[in-house]
Every structure is written in C-alpha cells, then in structure tokens.
Amino acid sequence: MDVLLLSRIQFAANISFHILFPTITIALGWLLFYFKVRYDFSKHPVWMRAYRFWVKVFALTFALGVVSGITMSFQFGTNWPGFMETIGNIAGPLLAYEILTAFFLEATLLGIMLFGFHKVPGWLHTSATFLVAFGTTMSAFWILVLNSWMQTPVGFEMREGVAHATDWFAIIFNPSFPYRFSHTLMSSALTVCFLVAGISSYRIWRGDDKKAPILTMKTALFSAALLAPLQAFVGDLHGLNTLEHQPAKVAAMEGAWETNNGAPLILFGIPDEEARTNHYAIEIPKLASLILTHDLNGELKGVNDFESHPPVAPVFFSFRVMVGVGLLMIAIAWWCSLTLKRKGRLSNLQLKALMAMTFSGWVATLAGWYVTEIGRQPYLVHGVLKTADAVTTIASENVAITLAAYLTIYAVLLVAYIKTLFGLAKKAVDVEEYDLTLPGLPERKATYTGKEAKA
Amino acid sequence: MNWFTHENLALIFAGLTAFAVLLYAILDGYDLGVGITLPMHNEEWRDTAIASIGPFWDANETWLVLAVGLLLVAFPSAHSAILKALYLPVAVLLIGLILRGVAFDFRAKVKAHQKIRWDWCFKMGSILAAFSQGFMLGIYIMGLEYTSVSLLFACFSGVCVVAAYALIGNNWLIMKTSNALQLFAIRRSKQAGTITFGGILAVCLVNPLVNTNVYEIWSTPPFASLFAAIPLVCFAMFVLGYQVLKRLPLEDDKGAWLPFVMTIVIFCMCFFGLAVSFYPFVVPNQITLYDAASARDSLMIMFVGSVFVIPVITAYTFVAYYAFRGKADNLRYY
C-alpha cells in the first residue's frame, strides 16, 4: 500500500478514535455543571451523587481525549506536511488559539473539579466545573472554525502557492461554520443524553432503586426528546448550506449520478462507482429535489457533472446511517419520555432499548463526520489543496508499523473504556445509600422502579 | 510597531517554544518520574504517589501540546523536518503517553484484581515516554542522523532522561509525601541523581565534539566565560542536593522542598546550555529559526493572543497548585 492510503487510514483511525471522547466531554461538562448548580441551590445530596458518579466518567473520558489528541498534534507534521506548508498561516493561529484558550483551561481546572471538592470553597469548585465545560466548548469552537474553513475557505489570498489571511472575521465566521458548530454541539448533547440514559437504565435494570439514576435518566431523556427533533432541523439547514458551497458532496450523499430535474430520494441502494449507477435502489420520486430545493422539479446536479467528486458509496452509506440513527433517537426518546412522564417508570423493554442505544451517539457522530470529511475529497482544503498533494514522504513501511500499533491500542482501550463504564455502574448499584436526605428536605417517595412499586 | 519585525517575532516565538519545552520537561518530568519510580511492592504507596500528581498531570501534558503546537504554527517547516526524522520514536512516545494517561484513570475504576495491571501499564508507559524523549533529544543533538554511533548515543541519552525524570519525580514525592514513602523516595532520588549527573557530564563532552558550531560558541570569548557558569551552577546543585538528601528528613519536614527546587535549577541550566548551543538553528545545522518562521501577520496575531492569554494561564495554574499545596497523603478522588 502506498503512503497516501496508509496515512489517510491512520489519520482517519486517530481522529475517529479521538472524536469519541470530546463528543462526550463537551456536553457532559455542561451536564455536570447543571448537577453542581442544582446541588448548590438545593443542597440535596442526590444531585451531588449524580455529580460524583458522572464526574468519574468525565475524568476517564477526558483522559482518553487528551492522550488521543496529543497524537493528532504530531501527525499534522509527520504525515501531512503539505497541509501546514500551504495553509499554515491560517490553520496555525486557529490551532494556537485553541491550545491557549481551551486546552490549558480545561486541563488545569479539571484537577480542581476532580480532587478539589474538599479542598477549595464551594463557589470555586462550581466555577471550576463551569470553566472546564466552557473550555471544552471553546476547544470545539476553534477546531470547528478550522474544519469549516477547510470546507468553505474564504478571507484569504494565495501568494506563491501559500495562503495568506486577508480577513480574520470572515475566516472565523466562514459560511459553513455556524451550521457545523451547532450541528456538532447538538450531536455531543445527544450522545451524552443517550449515554446517560443507557447507563442509568443499566443501573435500574440491575435493581438500583436509589434516586440518582432515575434523576439522571429523567434529565437525559427529556433533553433528548427536545434536542433530537431540533437536531434533525439543524441538520437539514446544514445540508442546504452544503448544497450551496459543496454541491458535489450533496450529490454523493443523495447517490445522484446524473443531473436531474425532480430527483428522487433514494432510501436505499448500492452505489456502483464503475457502472455509475445504484443497484437495488428504493426511491421516492421527486422527494430529494423537494427537500433540497423546495421545488418538486428543482435541479439536483449529479456527480457525473462535477470535475472532481468524492467517492460516492462511503458518503452515501454514512449519510443513511447517520439519518437512520437520528430517527431512531427521536422515536425512542419520545416513546420513553412519554412513559416516564405518565407512569413515572419504564418497562423492562424500554430499559433494554435504552441500554442498546447507550453508544448510538457515537455511531451517528462518526457517520456524520465521515459524510462531511469523505465528502470533502479529493480536496483537503476545498478547491485549494488536494489531499494527495499534502502527504508525507516517509517510507510507507514506517506508517504501516505505526498504524498497526495505533489500531491495536485503540481497540484495547475502547473495550476497556466500555467495560469500565458498565463496571462503574455496577459498582454504584451495590453501594449503600447512607445519607439519602438532609434534615429539613422533604423526601419524595421513589416510585420509579418495579421493585419499589411492588413494595 | 516597527519593533515587531519578522525577525523579532521569530525570536519571540522561538523563545516561547523553548519555554514551553522547558516547562514541559519540568512539569511532566515530575509526573513521568513518579510513574518511573512507582513502588510496585506497596499498593498504599502507589495510591499516595499517584494521588500526588492526580490534579496536575493533564495540565502538565498540555505543555507538550503547546510546544509541538507552537513549533507547528510558528515554524512549520522545522516541525515537519524534525518530526519526520523522528517518526518512529515519536510514535513510541505517543504510545507511552497513551498507556500511562489512561492507566491513571482506569486503575482507580476497575475491579481490585485488575488494578495492578494498570499500575504496570502506568509505570511502563512512563518509562517508555521518558526514554523516547531522551532518545529523540540524543538524535537531535547528533544532527537528526541515524548512524550506529548516533543510535548508541541516543539510547544513552534515553537512559539519562529516564534517570533525570526519576530524579525530579522522587524529589516531588519527597516534598509531597511523608514517612516510609518519603524515605523510599529519598533513597531512589540518590540513585537517580548519580546517573543523571553522569549523563549530563557525557552530553557536555560529546556535544561540542559532534557539532562544530557548538564548539565555537562555547570556546569563543566573551560568551565562553559567561556560559561557563551554566555547568558550574548545574554541578554545584548536584553536590548540594546530595548533601541535602543525606540529611533528610528533618524535624517538621523542613527543607523537603529543597531537592525539588534544586532539580528545577538543574533542568533550567541544562536547557539553557542546549538552547545556547543550537542558536540560531531549529533543525541542527540545517534550518535557522529565521528561515523556518511563518508569515509575519500570522505570528503577530498569535503574539497578541499570547500576551493576553499566557498571564491568565499562569494565574489559574497558580490557583491549582495553591489549592493542592501540602502533603498528598489524604487527597481524595471525586
């Protein structure tokens, strides 16, 4: 295999592994801040218990995010030297600002958040929790500025083959940034909602009748019911934005080979790059045109009519996985929320469904990233720099060795991570509850689990 | 505005990058050192040792990201030249850092019988990361070339960095712990100090012989006499440090912080010595920092940001260290 393909696989593997963890910490940081604020106001220990359980998950996830992130900062130079040589003047300051305004903030104050509850005043601990959440969001801000700029580059000029910034405001608020930023933050929120709901279900399913898992389950499910449909709406806006700036990506997403007035929505099919057609396609006539142009006979340009276009099949399938998981999230969030609201507890089937959906956010997030990043090919920076022109000159054997090593470690860590999450939940089930209420606080009867209802 | 010429900005960013590397070596140095010296025969000691670095290690590693990030954004061609030459050792470093970083959290959360596995992971990852850093330093000093001599020197340098990190790590433990663990750290610190001392001596001798311009810098007056202070201070610290270690622990734990501070001075001296030797090159004998610097406008916009942000980073770092001052014996994890 050549060094281009190996480098692409290695970078894709690293970034796919990395994104799993920030996508959790961004929203989980805010959720912890919410728990901490509720505790500060009510002084009810159940909020603190929710905090203490989920802050452990946060710490573990954060550590995995840090170590896999360090890998990325080295690979820009080792595997993609052409990237910084061509657009370093723009990517450089954005990355520098990410490190300076986000990384240090989150990493330094995390110490106080994890170990400082008994060491510092309450307000400082709450502030640290806030600033860690803020730091993770700032980090998402800067990296999405850069990523969006790579998709829709503006505010620069090329001099002797090197990009020079002319308008930083335009670079930061480039056309696809607002859509990508909101879409990503919401995907983080949904990932956390289903993670929290899944782990809480697991605790309840294993007979945990304490209040904390029910509380976290409620918070997660009601948020998901609200956010999942909203995410579909934001995603739609993002798609329209992509149609405007990167129409070839949308053509690949839709599996549209020929330009078509009144293009059908292809529910399923197998795109064939050789024959330039879709096999076994199930279509709804004219719907793609209606969704994308708001006109039954609107024109959707096909991939054949673009000078260069991304590989169709991976973009096509990733898009369907993302949308499919998204729809499933809406359905399950509403189904379970309504039951929880009406009956105050969930059926065994619902608990199992939520457990199965624990990592659904990861699947949707990864699929979404594949749509947008593979959809950017053959460019690294849309219209400016091709991926093939940025690759390294290192011997491909070296890349093959490191790729094998990274893949092994990532696989081990992923298994260990998931096992540990459920291990933590199991441990929490067995812990005795010693101070359920503080004097003066009304204790509401917990009637959420089957066990309690019978008693 | 005239003062901010491209040359001056390049120099400022070289200084910032060097500062980030130095701070990384000191800060992650002590927490890697705790990993290197981790007492595998006593679980309670391990818990205390790891608790002493718990609140800090994430932030410490961020200095590596900043150092590599600054090299990447301010000196892109040097970043790719250096890291391409060091491709495999960098991968070893990253694997070491990954192993120890996650072991840190996993050990506290898995079932009791699995804990020892992650502790080994933590220790081995720390040794691997420290060794590969030393190895890279060795290759860098030898002009980024792979010959049998430079490989031998790089391996030697790797061992020395492991020893140097073990030294600062043990001195951190002397400061942050008490009783039996403190005594253990004092013993280990003496051993690590001896190896580090030998290593620094060897680098001082080899470096001028290998790089002709290093020899010139260190032998041309008037700087030669000024620079002579660097090894002298460094060696004085070793002699004094050994005397202090022999007397510790004292009543009321007086002076427990001294070895740690002395090691910081040693690290600074070694670093200044190296920095002076290589100036103005970022890639030894190939690319100067002025040639490698990115466009003036980009440096300027990062400079403005740094002026505001770095004091803020310093401030909250102080808050964190202040919050966790004193002994780590009863630090609890939430």
Interface residues (C-beta under 8 A of the other chain):
Chain A: R52 V55 K56 A59 L60 F62 A63 L64 V66 V67 S68 G69 I70 T71 S73 F74 F76 G77 T78 P81 M84 E85 G88 N89 I90 A91 G92 P93 L95 A96 Y97 I99 L100 T101 F103 F104 L105 E106 A107 T108 L109 L110 G111 I112 L114 F115 G116 F117 H118 K119 V120 L124 V162 H164 A165 W168 T392 T393 I394 N398 I401 T402 A405 Y406 I409 L413 A416 T420 G423 L424
Chain B: A51 G54 P55 F56 D58 A59 E61 T62 L64 V65 L66 V68 G69 L70 L71 L72 V73 A74 P76 S77 H79 S80 I82 L83 K84 Y87 L88 V90 A91 L94 I95 L97 I98 L99 G101 V102 F104 D105 F106 K109 V110 K111 S294 A295 D297 S298 I301 M302 G305 S306 V309 I310 I313 Y316 T317 V319 A320 A323 F324 L331 R332 Y333 Y334
